[in-house]
Amino acid sequence: MRRRSFLAATGVSGLAATAGCFGLLETQKANREPPLPENRPDEPYVPTHYEGMTMAGKGANGRYRAALTYTFPHRFWLTRGSETERVNAESAEDVHLMVSVWDAEAGVALPAASPRVELTDPDGETSTLSPWQMLSQRMGVHYGDNVELGPDGDYEATVSVAPGGTRRTDGVEAPDGPIPFSFSFTFESAALDDLAFTDIAADREGTPGTVDPMGMGFVSMGQSPPADSLPVDVRGTESGAGAELVVGTAESRGNLATGSDETYVAASLRSAYNRFPLAASTLDVTVGDSGESVPLVPTLDPELGYHYAAAVSGVSEGDDLQVGVTSPTQLSRHEGYETAFFGFDGATF
């Protein structure tokens, strides 16, 4: 499914609806991707292959950082509710362009920064796109799309991001409006052939598990902390469909719970194996037999990372916390994640 038809189907409007892939030709591109494994499990699985990538640029703007990278155009999956739609690489598309955004001072990736990319090609032609929120086993949460760049030569790129897309516990005030990062890079289509391509052995692909993160030392991967290092009273960990849910409470947390009659309830929903936060999910919590659910709001914290939380009144030490996952992550998926995270409804702690 092409981006425009998906946006029409989902009713998305505004900035995201005006941008997207540059290439609209429908001819199937011959590429290196092996066929998908048969009988893929309903959880993270070892993909058929993984690819290297090229750094187009990285930059700083105050406490924020952004990186622009690219690799081969490849298949990925859009998510709508509990369904996915596969997007294939097309013949006119040159690269899979990716943006990573993070807060260097807090050490957290920003999964809701809504980047917009403006590219100027060697002929002076400009194009824009708003890449998808994505999750991959090698990169974690980032933004990406298959795009047609244009001729070989020197490119200018401006990436504008909105770092205030997620509330925070540490009181950091986001700038008014998007902040820009500027990059210059040289694109040579033939150089894509030099990128690494690892074809995974047939007896491993399609089996439960993942490949390891690529270890991008210059980019924050935004992995969730291990459960035993969270700065809260951890009530427990439950898992299903390749998702892990760690729930904890604290008397206070930053400027969101200040130690009065409220308890800070934190739920860290992350992928099994690699601990990548499953952003863009919907969670709530019900205390004891109150029958009243409280929404858990996406929140950033330097020690908790990306999590879901609320300051809840009337929580006693012995109360059950029923944490519901009412919508799975709506992140687009790279191969190995497209069948995972569906059907896990939460747990009681």
N, C-alpha and C positions, 0 to 999 in steps of 0.2 A: 504494500500500500504506500502510495506517495504521501508526502507530508501534507499537501493541500487537501487531499481527500480525507485524510485522518482528521485534520483540523475541522473540516466541515462536519464530519461525523460526530466529533466530540463537542462542537459548538464553541471551541476556543476562539477568542477574538483579540483585537488589539495588536500589540507589537508582534507577538508570536505568530499571529495569523498573516502578517504582511511579509514575513520572511520565510526562510527555509532553504531547501536545496537549490542550487543554481541550475543543475542539469535536469531537464525534463524529458529527455529521450527515453523511450521505453525498451530499447533493444537490450537484451541481456548481455552483460559483459562477461567475457571469458576471464576467469581469475583462478587463483590458486586454491580457493577454498574446497576442501574435500566435502563429500556428501555428509549430511548430518548422520549421527549414529541412529540406529533403529532402537526402539523401546527406551527412549530417554526417560530417566526416573523423574518423579515429581519432587525434586530437590536439586541442589547444586550438583553438577556433574563435570567430569573432566572433559574439556572440549576437544575438538578434532585437531586443533592447532593453536598457536599463538604467534604474534608478530612483533617485530621491533618497531621503533618509531623514530622520527626525526624531530629535533627541537627547532622550532621556528623562532622562538624568542621567549624570554622571561623578563619580568619587570616588577618594579615596586612603586607604590603610591601610598605614602604614609605607612600605616601598619599592615596594609594589605599587599598581597602578591598575586600575580597571575602568570600563567605559562601557556604558550600556544604551541601545539605539537601536531604532527600528522603522521599517518601511516597509509597502508593500502585501503581503498574503499572496500567495505565488507558488509555482510549481512548483520542486521540487528533486529530487535523486536521492540515495537511500541506497546505500551500497556494501557488498557482501558478497562477499569474495574477489575474483574477477575479473568480477563481475556488478553491475549497478545496478538499483535499483527506483525508478521514478518516483513522486513524491508530488505530487498536485495540490492546489491551494488549494480549500477547501470553503466552502460558503455561510455556515456559522456562524462562520468564522474572520475576525477583524477585522484582524490585523496579522501580519507576519513579525517576530518579536521577536529581537533579536540582543544578544549579550554579547561584549565584547572585554576581554581580560585581559593585562596586561604588567607587567614589572619595569622601573620607570622608571630605577633606578640602573644596571642592566646594559644597558638599551636593547633588551631582547628581549621579544617576545610569548611568551605561555605557552600552547602549544597542547594541553596535557594537564592543565588546571586543574579539570576536572569541575565546572563551575558548576551550582548549584541556585538557582532563582529562586522566591521566594515573593511572591505578589501579593495585595494587599488592595484590593478595588474600592470604589466610593463607598458601597455598601450594607453594607460591612463583611465581605463574603464573601471567603474566602481560597482560593487555589489554588496549586499548586506544579508546576514542571516542571523537567526536566533537558534542556536543549537539546543538539542534535547538534553534534559537531565538524564544521565546514564549511569549504569553500574556495570563494571567489568571486574573479572577476577584478577586482572593484572594491575589495574589503575584505581579501583574503587569508584567512588562517586566523582563524576566529572561531567562535562558537557560535550556533545559531539554530534556530527552529522556527516554523511557523504556529500561532497561538493565537487563541482566543476570549477577548477581554479582559472584555467585559461592557458596562454602560451608560457613557455619557459622564460625565465628572466627574474627581474627584481620586483618584489612586491612590498607594499606598505599595508600594515594592518592596524586598526584601532579596535581594541576590545573594551567595551564599556560595561561595567558591572555595578550592581546595586547591592552592596554588602549588608544592608539592613533588612534582608528578606526573612531573617529568623530572629526571634527575640533572644535576649541574653540575660544571664544571671549577674554578669559583672558590671553592668551599668554603662558599658561602652556605647556611646551614641554614634550611630552611623551617619555618614555625611548626607546632606540633603541632595538627592538626585544621584545619578550614576557617576562613577569615577572612571577615567580613561587610562588605558595602558597602550603604549605605541610600540610597534615592532616593525623591523625591516628584515626581510629574508629573501634568499634566492631559491627559486623552485626550478629543479631540473627533473623532468618526468623520468628520464632514464635512470636517475639515481635511486628511484624507488626499488629497482631491481637489486640494489645493494643492501636493502634492509633485511634483517634476519627474519627467517620464517621457520618455525619449528613445527614439524608434523609429528603429532603424538602417536605413539604406537597403537595399533588397532585394538590390542587387548586392554588398553587403559581408557581409551576414549569412550564416553558414555557411561562410565562407572561412577558411583557416588563419590564426591570429593571435588577438589579444585586444583588448579595450578597455583603456584606461589605468586604473591604480588611481586612486581618488578623491582621494588626497592628504589624508587625515584628519590634519591637523597636530596635533591634540590626542590622537591615538591612535597607538601604535606599530603599524605595519603588519607588522613582523616579517619584512621581506624579507631573503633571504640576501645576504651581501656579494658583490660581483663576484669572479670567480675570481682575478683578479690582485691582489686586496687581502687574500686570506686569509693569516693569519699562520703558514703552513706551507709546506713544499716541495711545490708542486703538481705531481703526477705527470701530470695531464692531465684533459681533459673529454670525455665521450662523451654522446650523446643518443639518444633514441628515444621515439616515441609522445608527444612533447610534454614529456618529462622530461629534465632535464640532470643529469648525475652528475659532480661535481668531486671528485677524490680527492687527498689530500696526506698527507705524513708529517712528524713532528717528533720530535726527541729527547725533548722533555718538553712537558707541557701541564698547567698547574695542578696539582691534587692527584691526577690520574688517571694521569699518566706522569711519573716524576721523574728520568729521565735515566740510569737504570741500564742493564740489558740490554734494556729494553723500548723499543719504538717506538710512538709515538702515531699510529694510522692513522685519518684523518678522512675521511668521505664526506659531501659536501653534496649531497643530492638535492633539486632545486628544479624549479619549473615553468619552461618556456621563456617568453620574453618578459618576465614580471613577477618572476621569481626568488622566488616564494613557496615556502617549505619544504614538501615533501611529507611531512608528519608522518604518523605511524601506518602507516609502511611497515615491512618486515622486510628487513634487509640482513645479509650476512656477507662475510668476506674469507678467501681462501686464499693463503698465501705460497708462491711458486714451485711446485715439484712436491710439496709436503709432503702434499697430499691431505687435510689437516685444515682444516676451515673454523672460523672464529672468529666468533661473533655480534658485529655492530656495534650498539651500544646507543644509543638516543636520548639526546642530551646537549645541554645549553645552555652557551654560552660567549659572553662579551661581544663577542668579535671574530669568532668563527666562526658565531655565531647558533645556530639549531637545526640539529643535524647528527647523524650516526651515527658512533660511534667505539669503538675498543678499544685497550688497551695490549697489543701483540703482541711476543712474544719471538722472537729469532733472525731479524730482518729485516735483510738487507744492502742496500746501495745499488742493486745491480744486480738484485735479485729482482723478478720480476713479482708484481703484486698483482691477484688475480682477485676483483673485488667483485661479488657477486651480489645482485640484487634479487629475493628469493624471494616477496615479496608486495607488490603495489602499494599505494599509499596507500589506507587505508580511510576517509578523510575523506568525508563527504557532499559532494555537488557542486552548485554553482549552474550555471545554463545556460552552456554554452560549455566546461565541463570534464567533462561526464558521459561523454564518449566517449574521454577522454584517459588517458594514463599506464598503460594496460594493454599487456602484451606486451613491455615493456622489461625484459630479464633481467639487465642489468648489463654489465660490460666488464672487460677486462684492461688494466692500466696498467703 
